Amino acid sequence: MRVTIKDVSREAGVSIKTVSRVLNNEKYVGEETRAKVAEVVARLNFRPNVAARSLAGRRSFQIALICDNPSPYYVYEMQSGIRDRCEQDGVRMIAQPYARGSERLIDEIESLVEATQIDGLILTPPVSDHPKVLELLARRGVRFVRVSPGTQVELSPSTFIDNRAAAATMTAHLLGLGHKRIGFIAGDPGFATSAQRTEGYLDSLRSAGIAIDPALIRSGSYNFASGAREAEALLTGPEPPTAIFAASDDMAAGVLTVAHRMGLRVPGDLSVAGFDDTALASFVWPPLTTIRQPTREMAHAAADLLLSETDGEPERREIAHTLVVRESTGAVGR
């Protein structure tokens, strides 16, 4: 038989109203009581009825993720992190893919809001900086949290890593191995993170007193095909680099493929580095040196900001990045 809120109330020794307050993450419930109810909910495997909760509390207990990213690994980690946090509050996550260039983007998001009466949205790049989307949500009074926004950062709560510092860290790692001609494949220019990572690359070169060579900087699209395309352009030039830093693991995988096809030893002839530390970074050969962007943790934090009751200025929650050194980078001429 289905476990009901009355069962939880009886087992925990508290009122149905108290159970409801805990499930809705409301204030004015002591921590000991909250922990007791949570334990009973877990032990009885109680699943709240979303429709009933919606009628009682004028909430839908649903939030939506608006996501467009060429990396399936990024999308999976983002969804997993949000879902993990939603489960704590008995909230359902709706994943809504979208096409940036679609003329119906605003209509589609507005239709989603109207059809589901969602309690809030999580926006990932580049829609997190889309001015018409932000204006729509503000006008309709819909709560939203943004992942890695590049503009109007004070507009809403957000989670992010320091992309500029992270890219500088990777470039410094390559410089420390003796590389002076370091190619850089930037991401999609429509993403704020692309410009931030490019600036980090340039910061480290300037700090090392190395002149900027525009021929070593290429623009990709955060996907495998663009990484391969730009790697071929870099490696067939008159003065090819001894290392290539791609602004995503997917693009770095494209670099590795071109290097193998050209008969280059990695890292003996060419060091290759990526960014994200998705599962792909460990699958390719050699495994990628990369920057770990903790996407799942960023997503979990974004959902936490959306589901938590907060007062005052919108919180900006920074998640730490990490340099992960693997076999794809080495000293020059190793």
Helices and strands as residue ranges (DSSP letters): H 5-12, H 16-23, H 31-44, H 50-57, E 62-67, H 72-89, E 92-97, H 105-116, E 120-123, G 127-129, H 131-140, E 144-147, E 158-160, H 163-176, E 182-186, H 192-207, G 214-216, E 217-219, H 224-235, E 243-246, H 249-261, E 271-273, H 280-283, E 290-292, H 295-307, E 316-318, E 322-324
